[in-house]
Amino acid sequence: MIRPKKVLHIFNSAGGGAALSTLSLIDYLTAQGIRSAAVCHDAGTPQERQALEDAVGGDVLYTRLYWWNRKIRMPAWKRPLVEVRQIVATGWSLGSAARVAEAAERWHAELIHTNTILVPEGGRAARNLGLPHVWHLRELLGPGHPFRLTREGASFGGYMAHHCSKLVANSQTSAELIRDWLPSDLLEVVPNGIDLARFQARIEPTNGRIVVGMVGNLTSRWKKHALFIEAASLVDRSLPIDWRIYGHDPSQGGTAHGDPYIDELHAQIARLSLGDRLRFAGFNSDPARIMSEIDVLVHPADNESFGRVVVEAMAASLPVVGMRGGGVAEIVADNQTGLLAELDNARDLAQKIEQLARDPVRRRQFGLAGRQRAEANYSVAACAAGIVRVYEQAMTKPLGRVAPAGSAASHRLN
């Protein structure tokens, strides 16, 4: 099978779980002799951008990309303004796709890999150049799920068939939502991988106290912080538990007001008299450090396609309490590596947490089983080997050339 010598990766941000997964993949590809370059939406911190530039040896183009989901996810009154701004910046994705194509030619890319379903430029550029295109689905799509696109059902399937050689889903959960929309030979499932070597087994403290934590920036409203807080209030308060929420808190511990979501979280903590037991631990860019500080990870979100933080906890031999929904329910083996609670049921979530808080032997058993499950299914090597197989298949299916981006004959998204 033929492998590409150089891959152009399309990022919708230099930061976030998708970016971290892709950077790990790029490191593995480099070791396999496959070089990488990147086009990244103009977003990300200086540190995140530097990590991306280091990974690809400086071959990065930052440019505005067209987010074809954005006008649906935003309130209706904002959509026209957002759309106008996107059209001006990207030429309705035609101008930005031309910039991607130019980058692919400049860096002699033999395959384009778009690492999110939310931007279309990779597919357009690949068709313009006659290159294979791998499109990566890392989101939950469709009615009742976090992401809605302008194309769904048969329309989505037709568009994918013309704009990607292979569509990769990061979990069975995300794949099942679109499987019936697609040609049978287009879709592959390759779970995300993490660097397991960074994580060491947690040694429980000798003071007898248990740290129960969740990880999620307070700006990430879908993480369901309020559910975690409510569950904490329902757990037997005689148990020696310290509660923590890790993640960026723009309110600086509740002292800076103005965000209704965050203000309500702090008010909820006060109403439930948890102020002396629940601490906001702030943002930490090192997940291994976070996992070294907690004894049980709680992940109350049920609307994520994967759940990277759950695998990180398992890598650190920690038990996980998650929800029966989304990709987390696929990762956690219920009653083997952790416990799964009913959706949006704070009392059931509290009961599951309390069971583990009372049982150190079970915590250790679940943690060891979790590490084994992570090694078997979620290593970088396993993920990268799957992606390379997809690349080999995609190389046999380059996309047909179409009219140049910007011409009247070009196919429009909308």
N, C-alpha and C positions, 0 to 999 in steps of 0.2 A: 504494500500500500504506500502511496505517496503522501509525504507530510509537507506542509508549507515550510519554507525556509524563514519567512518573516510574516508575522501577524500584526495587523493594525487593530487595536482594541478601542472600542468606543465607550466612553464613560459618561454617565449623566452627572457625576460629581466626583471630585477627588477624594471625598470622604464617605463614610457609611459602610454598611455591611457588604454591599455589592463590590465596592472598591477594594475592601480588605480581601475578599475572596479572590478577586481578579489579580491583585498584587501577589498573593501567594501562588496563584497559577502561573503568573509570568516568571517568578523565580524558578519554578519547576521546569517550565518550558526552556528557559535559558540553559539550565543544566542538561537538557535533552538536545541542545543545539538548535532550538527554534527561537529566533530573535523576535523582539516585540517593539512596537511603537504605539503611540496613543493619541487619540483626539478626545478631549475632555470638555464637557460643558463648563462654561466659565464660572465655576463654583468650587469652594473648598478653602480650607485655611492654608496659610503659608507652609505649615508643617506637612499637611496632607499633600499639597502640591509637590513639595520637595521629595517626599517618599515616592510619588509617582514618577517624577523625573529621574530619580536614582534608579528605579526599577527598569526603565527603558533607555538608560544612557542618554537622557536629554532629548530624545525624539518625541516631543509632546507638542501638540497644537491645542491651545485653549481658545474656544470660540463658542458663541451662542448656538445652542441646538434647539430644535423645535420639539416641545413636549406636547405630544398629541393627545394626552389625557387631561391636561391642565384645565382647559375651559369647561370640562364636565365636572371636575372635582370641586371647583370653586363656586361660590354663590353666584346665582344667575346674573345678578346686577354687575358683577365684576368681569364676566366672561368676555364681553365685547372689547373692553379696554385691554385685557390680557392678550386677546387674540391679535389686536392691532399691533401691540408691542412685539409679539412674536413674529408677525408677518414682516414688520420693518427690519427686525434683527436677522431673520433667517431667510427672507424671501419665500415664506410659506414652505420652508425646508428645502427649497430648490437651491438657493444660494449657499446654505450651510452644507448641503449634500455635495455641491461642487467643491467646497473647501475640503471636505473629507476625501473626495476623489483625488484632488491635487496632492493631499498628504500621502495617500496610498501610493500614488505614482512616484512621488519624491523619495519615499522610503522603500520603494520596491516591495511593497506588501503583496503576498500571494494569496492572502485570505483576510477577510474582515470579520471581526467578532464583536457584535454589539452586546454589551453586558447588562442591558435592561430592555424591557419591551417598550419603554416609554418614549424612545426617540427613534425616528425612522431613517435618519441620514445614512446609516450603514448599508441598509438594503438598497437605497437609491444609488449610492456610490458604487456598490458592487455590481448592480445591473448596468450602470453606465460604463464600467470598466471590463465587464465580462468575468468578474472574479467570483469565487465561492463566498457565501455569507452565512455565518452561524449567528443566529439570533437567540439570546438567552432570556428566558422568562424567569424572573425572580419575584413576581408579584401575583397576588390573587385577583383574577379578572372576572368581570361579569356582574350581573344583577345581584345585589346584596353583599358585594365584596368591596374592598377598599378602592380598587382601581376600575374605572370605566373608560373605554376607548370609543372613539367615533365609529370604529368598525367592530362588530361583534358577530358571532354566529357564522353563517356561510360567507358573509362579506369579509370577516377577519381571516377565515381559512383561505379564501381566494387571494387575498392580499399577501398572506404569508407564503403561499405556494409560488408567487411570482417574485418575492423579495427575500427569500432565504433558502439556502440549500439544506439546512438542518435547523430545527427549533429545539433548543435544550431547555427543559424545565428543571428547576432546582429541587423539586420534591414531587412525589406522586400526588400530593394534595393539589399543587398548582397545575399539574398536568391534567388531572381528571376534569378540571373546570373547562378545559378547552379541547380535550381529546376528540369530542364529536364534531368539532368545528373544522378539523384538519384532515388532509389526506393521510392515509394510514402509515405511510413510510416517512413522514416528515418529522415526527416527534420522538425525542429521546429524553430519558430522565437520568440526570447525573447530580447526585446530592453535593452540596457545597462541602469543601474540605477546610480544615484548620490545621495549623502547626501544633500538633499534640505535644511535641517535645518541650514547648514553652511552659507547660502546666505540670505542677507537682501536686501530689496528694496532700490535701489539707490535714494538718494535725490539730485535733480539737484542743481548745485551751484547757488548762488545768483548773481554772476558777469555776468550772461547772456551768458557765453561762453559754447560751447558744445564740449565734448570730444568724438571723433569718433575713435575707436580703432580696431585693429585686433590682434590676438594672434597666434604666430607661430615662433618657433626658426628659425633663418636664415639658419641653417643647414638643415631644412626641406624644400627642394626645391619645393615640390608638393603643398605647401601652397599658392603659387602664390602671393608673396609679390609685384612683379612688377605690377600686375593688380590693387592691392590696391593703389599703389603709383600713377599710371596713372589716376585712378578714382579720387583721391584726387586733382590732378592738373586740372580736368575738372569741379569740383564743383565751384559754384560762390564764388569768393574769398572775396566778401564783407560780407559773412556769418561769424559769430564769432565762427569758428571751430578750435579746436586744434586736430591734427592728431597724433596718437601714434601707434607704433608697439611694442608689448610685446614679448619677447623671447630672447634666447641666441644669442648674436652677437659676434662671435670670432674676428671680426675686431676692437672691442672696439670703436665703433662709427665711423668707417672708417679710423682710424689712423693706423691700422695694415693691410697691404695689402697682397694679395697672393691667396685668394679664388676668382676665376673669377665671380662666381654667386653673392657673397656679394659685391665685388668691383663694379659690374655693378649696383646693387641696389643703392649704395651711389652715383655713377655717374648719375644715372637717377634722383635722388632727386636734385642734383645740376643743371642738364639741365633744369628741370621743375621749378626751383626757389622755391622749397619747404623747403629749409633748415631752414628757420625761423619759419615754421609752423608744420613741421613733426618731431617728436622726437622718437628715439629708447629708450624705457623705460627699456630695459634689462629683464633678466629672473627673474620671481617671482614664487616661488613654491606654493603660496597660491592663487588659482583662485578666492576665495571670495574677496581677497584684490584687485585683478585686476578689478573685476566687480564693486567694490565700487568706482572706479576712472573714469569710462567711462559712457557715456550716450547712445551710440549706438554701438553695436558690428557689425563689418563687417567681414564676413567669405568668402573670394573669392575662396577658394578651392572647386572643384566640384568632386573630385575623392577619397572621403573618404566614408567608409562604414557606418559611424555613424555621428560623429561630437560632441564629448563630450563638447567642449567649447561652442557650441550653446545652449545646455541644461543648462550649468552653467549660461549663460547670461539670459536665460529665468527664471531660478530659482531666479535671482536677479532682476526680473521684468524689464529687459531691452528689447527694440525692437532689432530685428536682421535683417540685410540685408545679404542674402545669394545668392547662385546660383541655377539655375534650373538643378541640377545634383547631383548624389551621395546621401548619406544618409541625408545630410542637407536639401534637398528638401522634404524629408519625415518628418523631425522634424518640420520645420517651416511651419505653416499654412499661406499661402500667403494672405496678406491683412487682417490678423487676429492677428497674433503674430509677423509679420514682413513682409518684401517684398523680392521677389525673382527676380533676374536679369538674363538676357540671358547669356549663357555660353561665357566666354572670351570676353565679351562686356563691355569695360571700360566705354563707354558713358552711357549705360543703367544702369550700376552699380552706376555711379555718379548721375544720375537722381534720382535713388531710395534713395540714401543717402541724396540728397538735399531735397527731399520731406519730409523726417523725420526731417531734421535739421530745416525746416521752420515751423514745426507743433508740438508744445509741447503737445497739447491735444492728438494727434494721438500717439505720443511716449508713453504717459502714458497709453492709452487704449491698445496698443499692448503689453506693458510691463505687465500689469495686466493679460491679456489673456494668455501671455506666461507662467507666473507663474502657472496659473490654468492648462495649458496643461502639464507642467512639473510634477505637482503634480499627475495628472491623469495617466500619461503614463511612466514617467522616474524616479520614486523614487527607492531607493535601495530596499525597501520592495516589490515593484511590480516586480522588476527584480529577486530578490532572490526567491520570491514565484514561479515564472515561472521556474527558474532553479531547484528548489526542485521538482517540478512536473516532470521535465525531468529526474531527478535522479531516481524518483520512477518508471518511465517507463523503464529506462535503467537497473535498478536492476533486471528486469524480462528477460533481454536479455544479459547475460554475453557472452563474446566472447569465441569461442572454442579454446582449446589449440592447439598450433602448435609446430613444432620442436624447440628446444632451440635456443635462439639467438646465432649466430656464427656458427651454424651447416650448412652443405651443403644443407640441405632441407629448410632452412629459405628462405622466399620470399624476393627478393631484390626489392628496389624501382625502380631502373633504368632498 
